[in-house]
Amino acid sequence: MAVFLYNWEAYEIRCTENNWYCQLGTGMSDFSEELIRPTTEDEQGEKCVSSGTGMCFPWLQKHIETIATGGKQEKDFAQTTSACLSFIQEALLKHQWQKAAEYMHSYLQILEDSDSNKRQVAPEIIWRLGSEILYYHPNSSVETFNTFADRMKNIGVMNYLKISLQHALYLLHHGMLEDANRNLSQAETWRYGEKSSSQEVLINLIQAYKGLLQYYTWSKKKMELSQLDKEDYAFNAESQTLLNHSWKTSVNLCALIQTPGVWDPFVKSYVEMLEFYGDRDGAREVLTNYAYDEKFPSNPNAHVYLYSFLKREKAPREKLLRVLKILYQIVPSHKLMLEFHRLLRKSEKEEHRKLALEVLFGILDFAGCTKNITAWKYLAKCLRQTLMGNHLAWVQEQWNSRKNWWPGFHFSYFWARNDWKDDNALACEKALVAGMLLGKSSRYFRYISKQDHQVLKKKIKQMKKSVKKYSIVNPGL
């Protein structure tokens, strides 16, 4: 029926005390015999056998007979399965999904390995490889994937929750929300043995994804509610439905976001609902804990969410600066750093103005920001204001650690030609900064200042005057 679905009916899962066993029928033995049997004359011209779904399985005879043994025949079980696994991995790396499916058909015999450790980990390996193949194989289908997932849940009982969650995500990717929700609901109530800490985290995660689905429904209901007249009877009914959905969602999300981890989509959804119902204190507490609790891993997004919330609340500038300062220490090139710079420039404190200059240099240290014209404009303006304020030492402090690599990184002749060709305005801003930091001898500044551009003629003239007045190479302040 499916790509490489083995004769699953031959399996009977049974529990004997603390160990799980796969009771194997004749299916695997028959297959193994078929795999290594000599090919007939009629079969020699065939490369594979059709499965009925448009996918083919080859006889892997030549690979099994030559398994890193210098051409000697090797039928050892471990060698065979090890070779199949290597072939599958190579096929996956090369995106050869058909070939991977063919090898996978033979790799399933790992389930009857005499080594109990290998048997124990085999279901998870088969699931990971198989789900990857089925996800990308051109002839695969949702039905095929569903069948494979359902059967792997029963074979890999210790992986039931993981497989259920990944199965639900696959269904979500295909827009099958109801099926995904049903899958998560079944997994939510599943238990095996004593509840371990790893099981608890997975169950919380499953409940949280179920909460995300409920949030999606809540979000649609909220949109519908916004289009109704508040005096309309339907408004009250929809409001109650919305409240019920939010309560269910909150219950499912709350447990997960209290567990240390990176839970961005869950936190955002939960906070949106808290804000919608006016619980701003609750939303602030959730975001503050998510950003500052030492049990949670460092996460730039946590500080972004807190900053956005405080900004919506019209919080004092000092609060905003504290949040952005931590974000700056984590990700100096974050897009919010330009906003951080603007807030610092508005402050009357010298330490903030000094930091404002440092932030701009920090942004432009990164290759991804080299063509950010706003950052160059801000730096040119900030350099002028800093030097006019008699703070040459601030500029020198930043420049001393960069003077050996910024000229080649930003201000080479190559970049002057390239920037002028791509963006005249950017080139002029960079030339002004290059002139102030390196003087008139800067290759970048010289190239741009010699350009004859009618529209930018006045701007280039002003640039030359500014460099003459503010260059730190020969300060004449």
Phi, psi and omega in degrees: 000321186239187189301300181227028182295122183284176179287074188298333181298342181282352182264141172227114181276126178221152181256125175239105184055245185260005184242144176256138180233150171260111176280113185267137175267209183273350186303312184291320179298315178302317182295316181300318179297318180295325183295319187258002181291151178295144179278145177276171180298324181292333185267345186298332181275352182266137179264338183203168178244130182290142179264355181095355180245007183094358179256147184242149176242126180273164167276120187272027186308311187293329180285322183288326181284342183233079185247086177049039181237019179067027178098351179285146180289133183221110183256009181304134185301313183297321179296320182296310181293324178296319179295316179302317180298318178297317179296320179297314181299317179296318180296321179295317180299327181266005180059035177265079190293322180296315181295320178299319179296323180295314179294326182298326180302325179275330184293340182300341180293350176301337182293346177247024177297142180286342178279115184296326179295318179293321178297325184291321182270348184303314182303320180292320178298314180298319180295314183296314180291314183296318180294325177295316180296313182293331180294322186256343184297129184299334181261007179281166179215167178299320181298318179298314181297317181300315181297315179298314181297314182298320181286325178291330177299322183280330177280312180266068188302326179289343180256013186305313184293317179299313181295320179298318180294314180293326176297317179297320179295323176299315180295321177298318179301329180265013175073016182264073188294318181295318178296320179296317180297319179295320178298316180293322179297320178295318181291327183300326183264359183282139176221147176219114180064204178285144183289113180270168180295323179292322176297321182296317179297317180295320178295319176299320180293319177297316178296324180292319177294325174296322176297323178296321176296320177293325177297320179300316178296317179299317181297319177294319179296322179296320178296317179295322181295323182294342181265359180263152175284133182298337179276349182286142179299323182298334181297315181295319180296317180293324179298317180294319178298318179297318180296319179297318179295320182294323179295315179298317181296317181300317180299317183287329183274327190301315184297320184291314186288352173271350177271129180307131181164182177256107187235045188310304184296328181288318179295315180300317181295315182296316181295321179301319180290320178299317179295320182300323181266013172082008180271070183289327177296318178296319179296318180296319180296316179299313183291323179295315178297319182296327182274323191249345180296122184294343179288337181273146177293155178300128186216107180305322182298328179300321180284328176296315180296318180294318179298315180299320179295313180297325178293319176296328179280355184058048180292157178302153182302323181301320179295317180296319181295322180298318180293315183290333179294320177293319177299322179298322180291332180273312183226087183299340183260010182299147183298338178284352182293331176293323175292322176300316178300315181298319179295321179294322181293334180282345182283151178270350183283135180296323181298327178287321180292324177293318179294327179300320177292317180299320181299318181294316176299320180298319179299314186280001172287343187259136184301327181290350182249003187297335181253020178278098186297328179296317179297319179292321177298313180298320181293317178300315180294317182294322177297315179300310183294323180294317180289325176294332179272013178062043178240051178303324182299325179298316181293315181297324179299318179286323186283327183301325181276356184237349188295342180273345182231337178297321180305317178283328183285322184243324197244030178281166177298322179302312181291329177298311179296316183295314181293320180296322179292320185275320187204100182302317183297317178298316181300320180294318179295317179293322180297321178297315179295317179300318180295319180292326183271327185247350182085182183293343182282354180301130180299321181295312181298316182298316182297314183290321183291341180269356182288138179258094183235116187302315183290321185264010183301315181293319181296320180293324178296316178296323179299317180298319179296318181296320180295319179298324184275323191247359183301133181279352178291323178222069185297127178236045184275000000 
